[in-house]
Amino acid sequence: MILTPPHNFPSRVIRYRRKVSNNLLHNTGYMEKQNKELYKENCQMMRENEMLRKAAERLNQENQALLAELKKRLLEASAQLQSDPQLKPSSSSSTENKKCNKNSSQKNI
């Protein structure tokens, strides 16, 4: 149903309505073009996101492997220290050195 203005409707309002209508038609083409550009940009971002997600997954797997290797080496080193008493640091000798240093500093006073 097409609405026509009454005969006593001001002509400037009619001209304004035509202008708005023409602008809407023109803007529709502009909006469609802008929408296509945004869609393409969005698709590109989603592809980049997927690549970054895969790279992050690979890095996470590499991190997990390195962490497992580090834990393995630490356990081996710990087991080796426990089995070979010569490799253990002697805590008593460091304590004795501290006592000697205290005694010598007291003698100097």
Backbone atoms as SQL, in Angstrom:
CREATE TABLE atoms (id INTEGER PRIMARY KEY, chain TEXT, resi INTEGER, resn TEXT, atom TEXT, x REAL, y REAL, z REAL);
INSERT INTO atoms VALUES
  (1, 'A', 1, 'MET', 'N', 0.838, -1.176, 0.000),
  (2, 'A', 1, 'MET', 'CA', 0.000, 0.000, 0.000),
  (3, 'A', 1, 'MET', 'C', 0.886, 1.243, 0.000),
  (4, 'A', 2, 'ILE', 'N', 0.701, 2.089, -0.974),
  (5, 'A', 2, 'ILE', 'CA', 1.481, 3.302, -1.091),
  (6, 'A', 2, 'ILE', 'C', 0.686, 4.455, -0.509),
  (7, 'A', 3, 'LEU', 'N', 1.330, 5.137, 0.397),
  (8, 'A', 3, 'LEU', 'CA', 0.674, 6.278, 1.013),
  (9, 'A', 3, 'LEU', 'C', 0.998, 7.534, 0.215),
  (10, 'A', 4, 'THR', 'N', 0.014, 8.230, -0.133),
  (11, 'A', 4, 'THR', 'CA', 0.221, 9.497, -0.826),
  (12, 'A', 4, 'THR', 'C', -0.141, 10.616, 0.127),
  (13, 'A', 5, 'PRO', 'N', 0.639, 11.689, 0.074),
  (14, 'A', 5, 'PRO', 'CA', 0.337, 12.786, 0.988),
  (15, 'A', 5, 'PRO', 'C', -0.964, 13.475, 0.585),
  (16, 'A', 6, 'PRO', 'N', -1.615, 14.061, 1.544),
  (17, 'A', 6, 'PRO', 'CA', -2.830, 14.827, 1.200),
  (18, 'A', 6, 'PRO', 'C', -2.467, 16.021, 0.319),
  (19, 'A', 7, 'HIS', 'N', -3.433, 16.537, -0.365),
  (20, 'A', 7, 'HIS', 'CA', -3.177, 17.634, -1.308),
  (21, 'A', 7, 'HIS', 'C', -2.708, 18.902, -0.618),
  (22, 'A', 8, 'ASN', 'N', -3.056, 19.099, 0.606),
  (23, 'A', 8, 'ASN', 'CA', -2.635, 20.311, 1.298),
  (24, 'A', 8, 'ASN', 'C', -1.281, 20.111, 2.013),
  (25, 'A', 9, 'PHE', 'N', -0.600, 18.966, 1.769),
  (26, 'A', 9, 'PHE', 'CA', 0.692, 18.671, 2.373),
  (27, 'A', 9, 'PHE', 'C', 1.739, 19.616, 1.795),
  (28, 'A', 10, 'PRO', 'N', 2.594, 20.241, 2.606),
  (29, 'A', 10, 'PRO', 'CA', 3.584, 21.183, 2.069),
  (30, 'A', 10, 'PRO', 'C', 4.567, 20.492, 1.116),
  (31, 'A', 11, 'SER', 'N', 4.897, 21.147, 0.076),
  (32, 'A', 11, 'SER', 'CA', 5.770, 20.554, -0.944),
  (33, 'A', 11, 'SER', 'C', 7.196, 20.364, -0.418),
  (34, 'A', 12, 'ARG', 'N', 7.616, 21.215, 0.504),
  (35, 'A', 12, 'ARG', 'CA', 8.975, 21.054, 1.030),
  (36, 'A', 12, 'ARG', 'C', 9.112, 19.737, 1.790),
  (37, 'A', 13, 'VAL', 'N', 8.030, 19.297, 2.479),
  (38, 'A', 13, 'VAL', 'CA', 8.047, 18.017, 3.190),
  (39, 'A', 13, 'VAL', 'C', 8.134, 16.883, 2.185),
  (40, 'A', 14, 'ILE', 'N', 7.422, 16.993, 1.100),
  (41, 'A', 14, 'ILE', 'CA', 7.464, 15.967, 0.046),
  (42, 'A', 14, 'ILE', 'C', 8.872, 15.880, -0.520),
  (43, 'A', 15, 'ARG', 'N', 9.478, 17.051, -0.823),
  (44, 'A', 15, 'ARG', 'CA', 10.850, 17.046, -1.361),
  (45, 'A', 15, 'ARG', 'C', 11.817, 16.429, -0.352),
  (46, 'A', 16, 'TYR', 'N', 11.622, 16.738, 0.935),
  (47, 'A', 16, 'TYR', 'CA', 12.497, 16.189, 1.971),
  (48, 'A', 16, 'TYR', 'C', 12.365, 14.663, 2.022),
  (49, 'A', 17, 'ARG', 'N', 11.117, 14.198, 1.958),
  (50, 'A', 17, 'ARG', 'CA', 10.894, 12.754, 1.989),
  (51, 'A', 17, 'ARG', 'C', 11.536, 12.075, 0.788),
  (52, 'A', 18, 'ARG', 'N', 11.438, 12.669, -0.382),
  (53, 'A', 18, 'ARG', 'CA', 12.080, 12.094, -1.579),
  (54, 'A', 18, 'ARG', 'C', 13.591, 12.054, -1.406),
  (55, 'A', 19, 'LYS', 'N', 14.142, 13.134, -0.845),
  (56, 'A', 19, 'LYS', 'CA', 15.577, 13.201, -0.631),
  (57, 'A', 19, 'LYS', 'C', 16.027, 12.112, 0.345),
  (58, 'A', 20, 'VAL', 'N', 15.292, 11.954, 1.435),
  (59, 'A', 20, 'VAL', 'CA', 15.615, 10.918, 2.417),
  (60, 'A', 20, 'VAL', 'C', 15.502, 9.546, 1.778),
  (61, 'A', 21, 'SER', 'N', 14.460, 9.331, 0.995),
  (62, 'A', 21, 'SER', 'CA', 14.254, 8.054, 0.329),
  (63, 'A', 21, 'SER', 'C', 15.407, 7.753, -0.629),
  (64, 'A', 22, 'ASN', 'N', 15.818, 8.751, -1.407),
  (65, 'A', 22, 'ASN', 'CA', 16.946, 8.571, -2.337),
  (66, 'A', 22, 'ASN', 'C', 18.241, 8.294, -1.574),
  (67, 'A', 23, 'ASN', 'N', 18.440, 9.009, -0.461),
  (68, 'A', 23, 'ASN', 'CA', 19.636, 8.776, 0.352),
  (69, 'A', 23, 'ASN', 'C', 19.654, 7.356, 0.914),
  (70, 'A', 24, 'LEU', 'N', 18.469, 6.897, 1.339),
  (71, 'A', 24, 'LEU', 'CA', 18.403, 5.535, 1.868),
  (72, 'A', 24, 'LEU', 'C', 18.768, 4.512, 0.803),
  (73, 'A', 25, 'LEU', 'N', 18.288, 4.717, -0.405),
  (74, 'A', 25, 'LEU', 'CA', 18.628, 3.808, -1.502),
  (75, 'A', 25, 'LEU', 'C', 20.129, 3.847, -1.788),
  (76, 'A', 26, 'HIS', 'N', 20.677, 5.045, -1.793),
  (77, 'A', 26, 'HIS', 'CA', 22.110, 5.201, -2.033),
  (78, 'A', 26, 'HIS', 'C', 22.903, 4.583, -0.892),
  (79, 'A', 27, 'ASN', 'N', 22.485, 4.851, 0.356),
  (80, 'A', 27, 'ASN', 'CA', 23.190, 4.319, 1.523),
  (81, 'A', 27, 'ASN', 'C', 23.103, 2.804, 1.613),
  (82, 'A', 28, 'THR', 'N', 22.028, 2.216, 1.082),
  (83, 'A', 28, 'THR', 'CA', 21.889, 0.772, 1.110),
  (84, 'A', 28, 'THR', 'C', 23.025, 0.130, 0.317),
  (85, 'A', 29, 'GLY', 'N', 23.347, 0.685, -0.826),
  (86, 'A', 29, 'GLY', 'CA', 24.467, 0.170, -1.619),
  (87, 'A', 29, 'GLY', 'C', 25.781, 0.343, -0.886),
  (88, 'A', 30, 'TYR', 'N', 25.923, 1.485, -0.256),
  (89, 'A', 30, 'TYR', 'CA', 27.140, 1.759, 0.512),
  (90, 'A', 30, 'TYR', 'C', 27.245, 0.791, 1.685),
  (91, 'A', 31, 'MET', 'N', 26.123, 0.578, 2.371),
  (92, 'A', 31, 'MET', 'CA', 26.125, -0.319, 3.519),
  (93, 'A', 31, 'MET', 'C', 26.435, -1.759, 3.087),
  (94, 'A', 32, 'GLU', 'N', 25.907, -2.182, 1.948),
  (95, 'A', 32, 'GLU', 'CA', 26.194, -3.534, 1.461),
  (96, 'A', 32, 'GLU', 'C', 27.674, -3.690, 1.153),
  (97, 'A', 33, 'LYS', 'N', 28.259, -2.671, 0.551),
  (98, 'A', 33, 'LYS', 'CA', 29.687, -2.708, 0.239),
  (99, 'A', 33, 'LYS', 'C', 30.508, -2.769, 1.535),
  (100, 'A', 34, 'GLN', 'N', 30.139, -1.944, 2.489),
  (101, 'A', 34, 'GLN', 'CA', 30.844, -1.924, 3.768),
  (102, 'A', 34, 'GLN', 'C', 30.671, -3.260, 4.496),
  (103, 'A', 35, 'ASN', 'N', 29.483, -3.832, 4.405),
  (104, 'A', 35, 'ASN', 'CA', 29.215, -5.116, 5.036),
  (105, 'A', 35, 'ASN', 'C', 30.097, -6.209, 4.424),
  (106, 'A', 36, 'LYS', 'N', 30.257, -6.212, 3.106),
  (107, 'A', 36, 'LYS', 'CA', 31.115, -7.199, 2.440),
  (108, 'A', 36, 'LYS', 'C', 32.563, -7.048, 2.881),
  (109, 'A', 37, 'GLU', 'N', 33.018, -5.794, 2.981),
  (110, 'A', 37, 'GLU', 'CA', 34.401, -5.553, 3.413),
  (111, 'A', 37, 'GLU', 'C', 34.613, -6.042, 4.838),
  (112, 'A', 38, 'LEU', 'N', 33.643, -5.762, 5.711),
  (113, 'A', 38, 'LEU', 'CA', 33.752, -6.213, 7.100),
  (114, 'A', 38, 'LEU', 'C', 33.703, -7.739, 7.192),
  (115, 'A', 39, 'TYR', 'N', 32.897, -8.352, 6.348),
  (116, 'A', 39, 'TYR', 'CA', 32.814, -9.812, 6.329),
  (117, 'A', 39, 'TYR', 'C', 34.162, -10.417, 5.920),
  (118, 'A', 40, 'LYS', 'N', 34.776, -9.852, 4.876),
  (119, 'A', 40, 'LYS', 'CA', 36.085, -10.345, 4.435),
  (120, 'A', 40, 'LYS', 'C', 37.133, -10.161, 5.532),
  (121, 'A', 41, 'GLU', 'N', 37.106, -9.016, 6.176),
  (122, 'A', 41, 'GLU', 'CA', 38.047, -8.739, 7.258),
  (123, 'A', 41, 'GLU', 'C', 37.838, -9.723, 8.421),
  (124, 'A', 42, 'ASN', 'N', 36.593, -10.007, 8.730),
  (125, 'A', 42, 'ASN', 'CA', 36.266, -10.949, 9.793),
  (126, 'A', 42, 'ASN', 'C', 36.769, -12.351, 9.444),
  (127, 'A', 43, 'CYS', 'N', 36.579, -12.773, 8.205),
  (128, 'A', 43, 'CYS', 'CA', 37.064, -14.091, 7.769),
  (129, 'A', 43, 'CYS', 'C', 38.583, -14.168, 7.902),
  (130, 'A', 44, 'GLN', 'N', 39.268, -13.100, 7.509),
  (131, 'A', 44, 'GLN', 'CA', 40.728, -13.070, 7.622),
  (132, 'A', 44, 'GLN', 'C', 41.163, -13.177, 9.082),
  (133, 'A', 45, 'MET', 'N', 40.469, -12.472, 9.972),
  (134, 'A', 45, 'MET', 'CA', 40.792, -12.537, 11.398),
  (135, 'A', 45, 'MET', 'C', 40.573, -13.944, 11.941),
  (136, 'A', 46, 'MET', 'N', 39.510, -14.604, 11.494),
  (137, 'A', 46, 'MET', 'CA', 39.238, -15.963, 11.970),
  (138, 'A', 46, 'MET', 'C', 40.323, -16.924, 11.490),
  (139, 'A', 47, 'ARG', 'N', 40.813, -16.751, 10.249),
  (140, 'A', 47, 'ARG', 'CA', 41.912, -17.597, 9.754),
  (141, 'A', 47, 'ARG', 'C', 43.178, -17.352, 10.576),
  (142, 'A', 48, 'GLU', 'N', 43.490, -16.085, 10.844),
  (143, 'A', 48, 'GLU', 'CA', 44.669, -15.759, 11.661),
  (144, 'A', 48, 'GLU', 'C', 44.522, -16.324, 13.074),
  (145, 'A', 49, 'ASN', 'N', 43.313, -16.227, 13.632),
  (146, 'A', 49, 'ASN', 'CA', 43.059, -16.783, 14.963),
  (147, 'A', 49, 'ASN', 'C', 43.332, -18.281, 14.984),
  (148, 'A', 50, 'GLU', 'N', 42.881, -18.977, 13.961),
  (149, 'A', 50, 'GLU', 'CA', 43.083, -20.423, 13.888),
  (150, 'A', 50, 'GLU', 'C', 44.572, -20.756, 13.804),
  (151, 'A', 51, 'MET', 'N', 45.317, -19.990, 13.010),
  (152, 'A', 51, 'MET', 'CA', 46.765, -20.220, 12.902),
  (153, 'A', 51, 'MET', 'C', 47.436, -19.969, 14.248),
  (154, 'A', 52, 'LEU', 'N', 47.046, -18.893, 14.931),
  (155, 'A', 52, 'LEU', 'CA', 47.628, -18.583, 16.240),
  (156, 'A', 52, 'LEU', 'C', 47.265, -19.648, 17.273),
  (157, 'A', 53, 'ARG', 'N', 46.048, -20.160, 17.210),
  (158, 'A', 53, 'ARG', 'CA', 45.626, -21.203, 18.142),
  (159, 'A', 53, 'ARG', 'C', 46.473, -22.464, 17.945),
  (160, 'A', 54, 'LYS', 'N', 46.729, -22.816, 16.673),
  (161, 'A', 54, 'LYS', 'CA', 47.553, -23.990, 16.392),
  (162, 'A', 54, 'LYS', 'C', 48.986, -23.776, 16.860),
  (163, 'A', 55, 'ALA', 'N', 49.522, -22.575, 16.635),
  (164, 'A', 55, 'ALA', 'CA', 50.884, -22.271, 17.081),
  (165, 'A', 55, 'ALA', 'C', 50.972, -22.339, 18.603),
  (166, 'A', 56, 'ALA', 'N', 49.964, -21.820, 19.288),
  (167, 'A', 56, 'ALA', 'CA', 49.950, -21.860, 20.751),
  (168, 'A', 56, 'ALA', 'C', 49.879, -23.304, 21.244),
  (169, 'A', 57, 'GLU', 'N', 49.122, -24.126, 20.553),
  (170, 'A', 57, 'GLU', 'CA', 49.019, -25.542, 20.931),
  (171, 'A', 57, 'GLU', 'C', 50.371, -26.241, 20.762),
  (172, 'A', 58, 'ARG', 'N', 51.070, -25.948, 19.653),
  (173, 'A', 58, 'ARG', 'CA', 52.399, -26.542, 19.441),
  (174, 'A', 58, 'ARG', 'C', 53.373, -26.087, 20.520),
  (175, 'A', 59, 'LEU', 'N', 53.347, -24.800, 20.852),
  (176, 'A', 59, 'LEU', 'CA', 54.238, -24.288, 21.899),
  (177, 'A', 59, 'LEU', 'C', 53.924, -24.916, 23.253),
  (178, 'A', 60, 'ASN', 'N', 52.654, -25.102, 23.530),
  (179, 'A', 60, 'ASN', 'CA', 52.264, -25.726, 24.789),
  (180, 'A', 60, 'ASN', 'C', 52.784, -27.161, 24.852),
  (181, 'A', 61, 'GLN', 'N', 52.661, -27.897, 23.756),
  (182, 'A', 61, 'GLN', 'CA', 53.175, -29.268, 23.723),
  (183, 'A', 61, 'GLN', 'C', 54.683, -29.284, 23.914),
  (184, 'A', 62, 'GLU', 'N', 55.372, -28.343, 23.274),
  (185, 'A', 62, 'GLU', 'CA', 56.825, -28.258, 23.425),
  (186, 'A', 62, 'GLU', 'C', 57.191, -27.934, 24.878),
  (187, 'A', 63, 'ASN', 'N', 56.459, -27.012, 25.486),
  (188, 'A', 63, 'ASN', 'CA', 56.686, -26.665, 26.894),
  (189, 'A', 63, 'ASN', 'C', 56.499, -27.885, 27.791),
  (190, 'A', 64, 'GLN', 'N', 55.440, -28.636, 27.543),
  (191, 'A', 64, 'GLN', 'CA', 55.172, -29.820, 28.352),
  (192, 'A', 64, 'GLN', 'C', 56.302, -30.842, 28.206),
  (193, 'A', 65, 'ALA', 'N', 56.809, -31.029, 26.985),
  (194, 'A', 65, 'ALA', 'CA', 57.902, -31.972, 26.757),
  (195, 'A', 65, 'ALA', 'C', 59.171, -31.508, 27.467),
  (196, 'A', 66, 'LEU', 'N', 59.458, -30.207, 27.386),
  (197, 'A', 66, 'LEU', 'CA', 60.650, -29.679, 28.057),
  (198, 'A', 66, 'LEU', 'C', 60.534, -29.798, 29.579),
  (199, 'A', 67, 'LEU', 'N', 59.361, -29.553, 30.100),
  (200, 'A', 67, 'LEU', 'CA', 59.142, -29.675, 31.540),
  (201, 'A', 67, 'LEU', 'C', 59.322, -31.128, 31.993),
  (202, 'A', 68, 'ALA', 'N', 58.805, -32.067, 31.203),
  (203, 'A', 68, 'ALA', 'CA', 58.968, -33.482, 31.541),
  (204, 'A', 68, 'ALA', 'C', 60.452, -33.862, 31.518),
  (205, 'A', 69, 'GLU', 'N', 61.184, -33.367, 30.522),
  (206, 'A', 69, 'GLU', 'CA', 62.627, -33.640, 30.431),
  (207, 'A', 69, 'GLU', 'C', 63.362, -33.049, 31.634),
  (208, 'A', 70, 'LEU', 'N', 63.022, -31.853, 32.037),
  (209, 'A', 70, 'LEU', 'CA', 63.652, -31.215, 33.193),
  (210, 'A', 70, 'LEU', 'C', 63.392, -32.014, 34.475),
  (211, 'A', 71, 'LYS', 'N', 62.132, -32.428, 34.664),
  (212, 'A', 71, 'LYS', 'CA', 61.795, -33.222, 35.848),
  (213, 'A', 71, 'LYS', 'C', 62.578, -34.538, 35.851),
  (214, 'A', 72, 'LYS', 'N', 62.691, -35.157, 34.674),
  (215, 'A', 72, 'LYS', 'CA', 63.430, -36.415, 34.560),
  (216, 'A', 72, 'LYS', 'C', 64.891, -36.207, 34.949),
  (217, 'A', 73, 'ARG', 'N', 65.500, -35.147, 34.448),
  (218, 'A', 73, 'ARG', 'CA', 66.911, -34.867, 34.755),
  (219, 'A', 73, 'ARG', 'C', 67.100, -34.562, 36.242),
  (220, 'A', 74, 'LEU', 'N', 66.167, -33.816, 36.824),
  (221, 'A', 74, 'LEU', 'CA', 66.268, -33.510, 38.253),
  (222, 'A', 74, 'LEU', 'C', 66.152, -34.778, 39.102),
  (223, 'A', 75, 'LEU', 'N', 65.250, -35.673, 38.716),
  (224, 'A', 75, 'LEU', 'CA', 65.118, -36.931, 39.448),
  (225, 'A', 75, 'LEU', 'C', 66.387, -37.770, 39.330),
  (226, 'A', 76, 'GLU', 'N', 66.967, -37.790, 38.105),
  (227, 'A', 76, 'GLU', 'CA', 68.205, -38.545, 37.905),
  (228, 'A', 76, 'GLU', 'C', 69.330, -37.957, 38.751),
  (229, 'A', 77, 'ALA', 'N', 69.437, -36.634, 38.782),
  (230, 'A', 77, 'ALA', 'CA', 70.484, -35.984, 39.571),
  (231, 'A', 77, 'ALA', 'C', 70.268, -36.241, 41.053),
  (232, 'A', 78, 'SER', 'N', 69.024, -36.205, 41.491),
  (233, 'A', 78, 'SER', 'CA', 68.709, -36.466, 42.895),
  (234, 'A', 78, 'SER', 'C', 69.058, -37.904, 43.262),
  (235, 'A', 79, 'ALA', 'N', 68.718, -38.850, 42.389),
  (236, 'A', 79, 'ALA', 'CA', 69.033, -40.257, 42.639),
  (237, 'A', 79, 'ALA', 'C', 70.541, -40.472, 42.668),
  (238, 'A', 80, 'GLN', 'N', 71.254, -39.777, 41.807),
  (239, 'A', 80, 'GLN', 'CA', 72.713, -39.915, 41.769),
  (240, 'A', 80, 'GLN', 'C', 73.346, -39.351, 43.045),
  (241, 'A', 81, 'LEU', 'N', 72.833, -38.257, 43.549),
  (242, 'A', 81, 'LEU', 'CA', 73.349, -37.684, 44.790),
  (243, 'A', 81, 'LEU', 'C', 73.107, -38.623, 45.982),
  (244, 'A', 82, 'GLN', 'N', 71.949, -39.258, 45.976),
  (245, 'A', 82, 'GLN', 'CA', 71.637, -40.163, 47.084),
  (246, 'A', 82, 'GLN', 'C', 72.482, -41.427, 47.031),
  (247, 'A', 83, 'SER', 'N', 72.819, -41.901, 45.836),
  (248, 'A', 83, 'SER', 'CA', 73.578, -43.138, 45.721),
  (249, 'A', 83, 'SER', 'C', 75.076, -42.925, 45.900),
  (250, 'A', 84, 'ASP', 'N', 75.584, -41.740, 45.615),
  (251, 'A', 84, 'ASP', 'CA', 77.023, -41.466, 45.716),
  (252, 'A', 84, 'ASP', 'C', 77.261, -40.451, 46.828),
  (253, 'A', 85, 'PRO', 'N', 77.719, -40.895, 48.006),
  (254, 'A', 85, 'PRO', 'CA', 77.874, -39.965, 49.137),
  (255, 'A', 85, 'PRO', 'C', 78.979, -38.928, 48.932),
  (256, 'A', 86, 'GLN', 'N', 79.907, -39.170, 48.037),
  (257, 'A', 86, 'GLN', 'CA', 80.986, -38.200, 47.787),
  (258, 'A', 86, 'GLN', 'C', 80.462, -36.944, 47.090),
  (259, 'A', 87, 'LEU', 'N', 79.378, -37.097, 46.356),
  (260, 'A', 87, 'LEU', 'CA', 78.822, -35.947, 45.640),
  (261, 'A', 87, 'LEU', 'C', 77.950, -35.067, 46.520),
  (262, 'A', 88, 'LYS', 'N', 77.544, -35.585, 47.684),
  (263, 'A', 88, 'LYS', 'CA', 76.693, -34.794, 48.579),
  (264, 'A', 88, 'LYS', 'C', 77.490, -33.647, 49.169),
  (265, 'A', 89, 'PRO', 'N', 76.910, -32.452, 49.204),
  (266, 'A', 89, 'PRO', 'CA', 77.596, -31.347, 49.881),
  (267, 'A', 89, 'PRO', 'C', 77.569, -31.598, 51.386),
  (268, 'A', 90, 'SER', 'N', 78.711, -31.397, 52.020),
  (269, 'A', 90, 'SER', 'CA', 78.773, -31.657, 53.461),
  (270, 'A', 90, 'SER', 'C', 78.268, -30.438, 54.207),
  (271, 'A', 91, 'SER', 'N', 77.144, -30.585, 54.854),
  (272, 'A', 91, 'SER', 'CA', 76.555, -29.473, 55.599),
  (273, 'A', 91, 'SER', 'C', 77.316, -29.232, 56.892),
  (274, 'A', 92, 'SER', 'N', 77.960, -30.273, 57.436),
  (275, 'A', 92, 'SER', 'CA', 78.678, -30.108, 58.702),
  (276, 'A', 92, 'SER', 'C', 79.922, -29.245, 58.522),
  (277, 'A', 93, 'SER', 'N', 80.589, -29.361, 57.379),
  (278, 'A', 93, 'SER', 'CA', 81.795, -28.558, 57.175),
  (279, 'A', 93, 'SER', 'C', 81.459, -27.081, 57.052),
  (280, 'A', 94, 'SER', 'N', 80.334, -26.767, 56.425),
  (281, 'A', 94, 'SER', 'CA', 79.964, -25.352, 56.320),
  (282, 'A', 94, 'SER', 'C', 79.578, -24.814, 57.692),
  (283, 'A', 95, 'THR', 'N', 78.981, -25.639, 58.527),
  (284, 'A', 95, 'THR', 'CA', 78.621, -25.208, 59.877),
  (285, 'A', 95, 'THR', 'C', 79.870, -24.987, 60.719),
  (286, 'A', 96, 'GLU', 'N', 80.851, -25.877, 60.549),
  (287, 'A', 96, 'GLU', 'CA', 82.105, -25.739, 61.289),
  (288, 'A', 96, 'GLU', 'C', 82.840, -24.475, 60.887),
  (289, 'A', 97, 'ASN', 'N', 82.832, -24.146, 59.577),
  (290, 'A', 97, 'ASN', 'CA', 83.478, -22.924, 59.107),
  (291, 'A', 97, 'ASN', 'C', 82.837, -21.694, 59.733),
  (292, 'A', 98, 'LYS', 'N', 81.528, -21.713, 59.877),
  (293, 'A', 98, 'LYS', 'CA', 80.841, -20.568, 60.474),
  (294, 'A', 98, 'LYS', 'C', 81.236, -20.427, 61.933),
  (295, 'A', 99, 'LYS', 'N', 81.353, -21.566, 62.644),
  (296, 'A', 99, 'LYS', 'CA', 81.746, -21.526, 64.050),
  (297, 'A', 99, 'LYS', 'C', 83.158, -20.988, 64.202),
  (298, 'A', 100, 'CYS', 'N', 84.038, -21.423, 63.290),
  (299, 'A', 100, 'CYS', 'CA', 85.427, -20.955, 63.336),
  (300, 'A', 100, 'CYS', 'C', 85.491, -19.456, 63.107),
  (301, 'A', 101, 'ASN', 'N', 84.711, -18.970, 62.188),
  (302, 'A', 101, 'ASN', 'CA', 84.709, -17.539, 61.891),
  (303, 'A', 101, 'ASN', 'C', 84.192, -16.739, 63.078),
  (304, 'A', 102, 'LYS', 'N', 83.203, -17.258, 63.780),
  (305, 'A', 102, 'LYS', 'CA', 82.678, -16.561, 64.956),
  (306, 'A', 102, 'LYS', 'C', 83.728, -16.517, 66.062),
  (307, 'A', 103, 'ASN', 'N', 84.418, -17.650, 66.278),
  (308, 'A', 103, 'ASN', 'CA', 85.430, -17.706, 67.303),
  (309, 'A', 103, 'ASN', 'C', 86.594, -16.768, 67.023),
  (310, 'A', 104, 'SER', 'N', 87.002, -16.698, 65.762),
  (311, 'A', 104, 'SER', 'CA', 88.122, -15.827, 65.410),
  (312, 'A', 104, 'SER', 'C', 87.741, -14.353, 65.517),
  (313, 'A', 105, 'SER', 'N', 86.490, -14.044, 65.215),
  (314, 'A', 105, 'SER', 'CA', 86.057, -12.639, 65.328),
  (315, 'A', 105, 'SER', 'C', 85.931, -12.228, 66.798),
  (316, 'A', 106, 'GLN', 'N', 85.577, -13.184, 67.660),
  (317, 'A', 106, 'GLN', 'CA', 85.491, -12.875, 69.089),
  (318, 'A', 106, 'GLN', 'C', 86.877, -12.686, 69.705),
  (319, 'A', 107, 'LYS', 'N', 87.861, -13.412, 69.204),
  (320, 'A', 107, 'LYS', 'CA', 89.214, -13.270, 69.707),
  (321, 'A', 107, 'LYS', 'C', 89.785, -11.920, 69.351),
  (322, 'A', 108, 'ASN', 'N', 89.402, -11.381, 68.213),
  (323, 'A', 108, 'ASN', 'CA', 89.939, -10.104, 67.761),
  (324, 'A', 108, 'ASN', 'C', 89.380, -8.949, 68.589),
  (325, 'A', 109, 'ILE', 'N', 88.323, -9.113, 69.251),
  (326, 'A', 109, 'ILE', 'CA', 87.704, -8.032, 70.017),
  (327, 'A', 109, 'ILE', 'C', 88.385, -7.837, 71.287);
